[in-house]
Structure formats: structure tokens, C-alpha cells
């Protein structure tokens, strides 16, 4: 891992240029820029709030339920868009991969970093709304950058994994899209895990929903800080550190092992 960090530092100018180019391409010609990317979670928040509170009459009994959902959706969208963008990143930059010698990890890393910039702006805007309305202003907001950094490392590790796999096996991206949909609904975006129907009488179900889903502790921890104004549980933070390191290690190892033929397959 230290070797990859050293190489990225060596090619940091190229990495910075990739990030700048993707950001310019993403917001070129847009008057509102990143604000348009807040529209999607706001629409989803409205739709799912109506569905769960009006149509299905949700038993979750969460105060300011719409804001509760919004925080979860913003976290999920960063994770989802990072993976989907990274999956096709090597193919999108195929000409560069074939003609220039540089650390190939730079490409998916730049893609995930662009999503991080968007996510950071969105999270600041969401916090600016949620904190005063829900009354969750607290010193624990200082922990938020650490949680975001861990989520970034986790997404980057998986991004490296899916990017190199999709370069060799073109079914990876559509399979990933199919997997992310049920994963979205099984994540604690619309419900607090402790209040999930049956969780009280079946504690094992609560544990499965929380610990078997690697995104769940990230959503729960970030929501605890932004929405509840309290520190995340230590076991959640420990889990996040472990899963982020594991994802980075596996993603980097597999990428290194498979990158030799990238110039041929992309």
C-alpha cells in the first residue's frame, strides 16, 4: 500500500489534472453546478417520505423523518455513484491507458475523488439545513471529516476492485447496478435499525441488517453526528476502520495483480 501512495504522490500532478478535468466536464454549462446534484436526493427524499409516512404509514416514528431520510440518501448516493463511476473509468480512459505509462490506479481514484468533492458539498448543505431544524448542533460535528474519510477509503477500495474487474469482464458494471438496487433498500436509509419491525423480538435480524451490510455503519454513524448531534458508537467506528482498510488492501492487491494486461483489454 505504501508503494501505491508513493507512486500517486509522484504522479500527483496527473491525478490533480484528472480530477479537475472531470469536475469541469461534470459541471460545464451548468448555472447551478453542484446544486443540481442536490435535486436528486431531495426528490427521492420527498417521494420516499410520502411513500413511507402517508401510503405505508411507517411504524418508525422518527421526528423530522424527511431529514432523517435525506442524510441517508446523500451518503448512499456517494457510495453508489463512486462504484458505478469507477467501474467504467478504465474503459472511459482507454486511450490514456494504452498510450501513457503511469499508475493506473490514478484513474478510478480520480473518479471516486470527484464524487467525494460533490458529496462534501452536498453534506455541508444538508448539515446546514438539518442541524438548525433538528437542533443537532454539537461539538461531535468535528468527527464528521474522519467518518467521511473512512467512507472514501472504503469506496476507493471497492472502486479499484470493480474498475479492474470490469476492464476484463464487461458484465461487472450491469451486475453491480443490479446488486446496488436491493442493497439500497436493505440499508438503514428509511429506517433506524433498532426500530425496524421485529428487531426487538429478533435481535439477530437487527445484527444482520447492521453488520452484514458494510454500508450500514457508515450511514448510521454519519446520521448520528449530523441528525442526532451525538457521537457515533465506538463499535461502528471500529467496524468502519476495519472495513475501509480491508477494502483498500483487497482492491489494491487485485488491481496490482490484474493491471499488467490493461493496455490490451481496454
C-alpha positions as CSV (number, residue, x, y, z in Angstrom):
1,X,0.0,0.0,0.0
2,X,2.9,2.4,0.8
3,X,4.2,1.8,-2.7
4,X,0.9,2.9,-4.3
5,X,0.8,6.0,-2.1
6,X,4.4,6.9,-3.2
7,X,3.5,6.4,-6.8
8,X,0.4,8.5,-6.5
9,X,2.4,11.3,-4.9
10,X,4.9,11.1,-7.7
11,X,2.1,11.5,-10.2
12,X,0.1,13.8,-8.1
13,X,0.0,16.5,-10.9
14,X,-1.6,14.0,-13.3
15,X,-4.0,13.0,-10.6
16,X,-4.9,16.6,-9.9
17,X,-5.4,17.3,-13.6
18,X,-7.7,14.3,-13.9
19,X,-9.8,15.4,-11.0
20,X,-10.0,19.0,-12.3
21,X,-11.0,17.8,-15.8
22,X,-13.7,15.5,-14.5
23,X,-15.1,18.3,-12.3
24,X,-15.1,20.7,-15.2
25,X,-16.8,18.2,-17.5
26,X,-19.3,17.4,-14.8
27,X,-20.5,21.0,-14.2
28,X,-19.7,22.6,-17.6
29,X,-22.6,24.7,-18.9
30,X,-24.5,24.3,-15.6
31,X,-25.6,27.6,-13.9
32,X,-26.2,25.9,-10.5
33,X,-23.3,23.4,-10.7
34,X,-23.2,21.0,-7.8
35,X,-26.6,22.3,-6.6
36,X,-28.3,20.2,-9.3
37,X,-26.9,17.1,-7.7
38,X,-28.8,18.0,-4.5
39,X,-32.0,17.9,-6.5
40,X,-31.9,14.1,-6.9
41,X,-31.7,13.3,-3.2
42,X,-34.3,16.0,-2.5
43,X,-36.7,14.4,-5.0
44,X,-36.0,10.9,-3.6
45,X,-36.5,12.2,0.0
46,X,-39.9,13.6,-0.9
47,X,-41.0,10.5,-2.8
48,X,-39.9,8.0,-0.1
49,X,-41.2,10.2,2.8
50,X,-44.6,10.2,1.2
51,X,-44.5,6.5,0.5
52,X,-43.4,5.5,4.0
53,X,-45.3,8.0,6.1
54,X,-48.5,8.5,4.1
55,X,-49.0,5.4,1.9
56,X,-47.4,2.7,4.1
57,X,-47.9,4.6,7.4
58,X,-44.4,3.8,8.6
59,X,-44.1,2.5,12.2
60,X,-40.7,4.0,12.6
61,X,-41.9,7.2,14.4
62,X,-38.9,9.3,13.6
63,X,-39.2,13.0,14.3
64,X,-38.3,15.1,11.1
65,X,-38.5,11.9,9.1
66,X,-37.8,13.6,5.8
67,X,-34.5,15.0,7.1
68,X,-33.6,11.6,8.5
69,X,-34.1,10.0,5.1
70,X,-32.2,12.8,3.3
71,X,-29.0,12.2,5.3
72,X,-29.1,8.5,4.5
73,X,-29.8,9.1,0.8
74,X,-26.8,11.6,0.5
75,X,-24.4,9.0,2.0
76,X,-25.8,6.2,-0.2
77,X,-25.5,8.3,-3.4
78,X,-21.8,9.0,-2.8
79,X,-21.2,5.2,-2.4
80,X,-23.3,4.2,-5.3
81,X,-22.0,6.8,-7.8
82,X,-18.4,6.1,-6.7
83,X,-18.7,2.4,-7.6
84,X,-20.7,2.9,-10.8
85,X,-18.3,5.6,-12.0
86,X,-15.2,3.7,-11.1
87,X,-16.5,0.5,-12.8
88,X,-16.3,2.1,-16.2
89,X,-13.4,4.6,-15.6
90,X,-10.7,2.5,-17.1
91,X,-12.7,1.9,-20.3
92,X,-13.6,5.6,-20.5
93,X,-9.9,6.4,-20.3
94,X,-8.8,3.6,-22.6
95,X,-6.7,5.8,-24.9
96,X,-4.7,7.1,-22.0
97,X,-4.2,3.6,-20.6
98,X,-2.9,2.4,-23.9
99,X,-0.5,5.2,-24.7
100,X,0.9,6.6,-21.4
101,X,2.8,4.8,-18.6
102,X,1.5,5.9,-15.2
103,X,-0.1,4.3,-12.1
104,X,-3.4,3.0,-13.5
105,X,-5.0,3.3,-10.0
106,X,-5.0,7.1,-10.6
107,X,-8.0,6.7,-13.0
108,X,-10.5,5.1,-10.6
109,X,-9.0,7.1,-7.7
110,X,-9.7,10.4,-9.6
111,X,-13.3,9.2,-10.3
112,X,-14.0,8.5,-6.6
113,X,-12.3,11.8,-5.6
114,X,-14.6,13.7,-7.9
115,X,-17.6,12.1,-6.2
116,X,-16.1,12.9,-2.8
117,X,-16.0,16.6,-3.8
118,X,-19.6,16.5,-4.7
119,X,-20.5,14.6,-1.6
120,X,-18.6,17.0,0.7
121,X,-20.5,20.0,-0.8
122,X,-23.9,18.2,-0.5
123,X,-23.2,17.1,3.0
124,X,-22.3,20.6,4.1
125,X,-25.5,21.9,2.5
126,X,-27.6,19.1,4.1
127,X,-26.0,19.7,7.5
128,X,-26.7,23.4,7.2
129,X,-30.4,22.6,6.9
130,X,-30.6,19.6,9.2
131,X,-28.6,20.9,12.2
132,X,-30.6,24.1,12.9
133,X,-34.0,22.5,12.1
134,X,-33.5,19.3,14.1
135,X,-31.4,21.0,16.8
136,X,-28.4,18.7,16.4
137,X,-25.6,21.3,16.7
138,X,-22.9,19.7,18.7
139,X,-19.1,19.5,19.0
140,X,-19.3,16.0,17.6
141,X,-19.6,17.6,14.2
142,X,-15.8,17.8,14.3
143,X,-15.8,14.0,13.9
144,X,-17.6,14.2,10.6
145,X,-14.4,14.6,8.4
146,X,-13.0,11.4,9.9
147,X,-16.2,9.5,9.0
148,X,-16.2,10.9,5.5
149,X,-12.5,9.9,5.1
150,X,-13.2,6.3,6.1
151,X,-16.2,6.2,3.7
152,X,-13.9,7.5,1.0
153,X,-11.3,4.8,1.7
154,X,-14.0,2.1,1.6
155,X,-15.5,3.4,-1.6
156,X,-12.0,3.7,-3.2
157,X,-11.1,0.2,-2.3
158,X,-14.2,-1.2,-3.9
159,X,-13.8,1.2,-6.8
160,X,-10.3,-0.2,-7.5
161,X,-11.8,-3.7,-7.4
162,X,-14.8,-3.1,-9.7
163,X,-12.8,-1.0,-12.2
164,X,-10.2,-3.6,-12.9
165,X,-12.7,-6.5,-12.9
166,X,-14.9,-4.6,-15.4
167,X,-12.0,-4.0,-17.7
168,X,-11.6,-7.7,-18.1
169,X,-15.2,-8.8,-17.6
170,X,-17.7,-6.4,-19.1
171,X,-20.6,-7.9,-17.2
172,X,-19.4,-6.4,-13.9
173,X,-21.0,-3.0,-14.3
174,X,-24.5,-4.2,-15.1
175,X,-24.3,-6.8,-12.4
176,X,-23.2,-4.1,-10.0
177,X,-26.2,-1.9,-10.9
178,X,-28.5,-4.9,-10.3
179,X,-26.9,-5.6,-6.9
180,X,-27.0,-2.0,-5.7
181,X,-30.8,-1.7,-6.1
182,X,-31.7,-4.2,-3.4
183,X,-28.7,-3.2,-1.4
184,X,-30.2,0.3,-1.3
185,X,-33.5,-0.8,0.2
186,X,-31.8,-3.1,2.7
187,X,-29.6,-0.3,4.0
188,X,-30.9,1.8,7.0
189,X,-31.8,4.8,4.8
190,X,-35.5,4.8,5.5
191,X,-35.5,3.2,9.0
192,X,-33.5,3.2,12.2
193,X,-32.3,-0.3,12.6
194,X,-33.4,-0.5,16.3
195,X,-36.9,0.4,15.3
196,X,-37.2,-2.0,12.4
197,X,-40.3,-4.2,12.7
198,X,-39.3,-7.4,14.5
199,X,-35.9,-6.1,15.6
200,X,-36.9,-6.1,19.3
201,X,-38.1,-9.7,19.3
202,X,-35.4,-10.9,16.9
203,X,-32.1,-9.3,17.8
204,X,-30.3,-11.4,15.3
205,X,-32.2,-9.7,12.5
206,X,-31.0,-6.4,13.7
207,X,-27.4,-7.6,13.8
208,X,-27.6,-9.0,10.3
209,X,-29.1,-5.7,8.9
210,X,-26.3,-3.7,10.6
211,X,-23.2,-5.8,10.5
212,X,-23.7,-7.9,7.3
213,X,-24.2,-4.7,5.3
214,X,-20.8,-2.8,5.2
215,X,-22.5,0.5,4.3
216,X,-24.9,0.4,7.3
217,X,-22.4,1.5,9.9
218,X,-21.3,4.4,7.7
219,X,-24.9,5.6,7.3
220,X,-25.7,5.1,11.0
221,X,-22.5,6.9,12.2
222,X,-22.8,9.9,9.8
223,X,-26.5,10.2,10.7
224,X,-25.7,10.1,14.4
225,X,-23.4,13.1,14.0
226,X,-25.5,15.2,11.6
227,X,-29.1,14.3,12.5
228,X,-28.8,13.3,16.2
229,X,-26.0,15.5,17.3
230,X,-24.3,12.6,19.1
231,X,-21.0,10.7,18.8
232,X,-21.2,7.6,16.7
233,X,-20.9,4.2,18.5
234,X,-17.3,3.1,19.0
235,X,-18.1,-0.3,17.6
236,X,-19.4,1.4,14.4
237,X,-16.2,3.4,14.1
238,X,-14.1,0.3,14.7
239,X,-16.0,-1.5,12.0
240,X,-15.6,1.4,9.6
241,X,-11.9,1.5,10.1
242,X,-11.5,-2.3,9.6
243,X,-13.7,-2.5,6.5
244,X,-12.1,0.6,4.9
245,X,-8.6,-0.9,5.4
246,X,-9.7,-4.3,4.2
247,X,-11.4,-2.9,1.1
248,X,-8.3,-0.8,0.2
249,X,-6.0,-3.7,0.7
250,X,-8.0,-6.2,-1.3
251,X,-8.8,-3.6,-4.0
252,X,-5.2,-2.5,-4.4
253,X,-3.9,-6.1,-4.4
254,X,-6.3,-7.3,-7.1
255,X,-5.7,-4.2,-9.1
256,X,-1.9,-4.7,-9.0
257,X,-2.3,-8.3,-9.9
258,X,-4.5,-7.7,-12.9
259,X,-3.2,-4.4,-14.3
260,X,-0.4,-5.9,-16.4
261,X,-2.8,-6.5,-19.4
262,X,-4.9,-3.4,-19.0
263,X,-3.4,-1.7,-22.1
264,X,-4.6,-4.8,-24.1
265,X,-8.1,-5.3,-22.8
266,X,-9.4,-1.7,-22.6
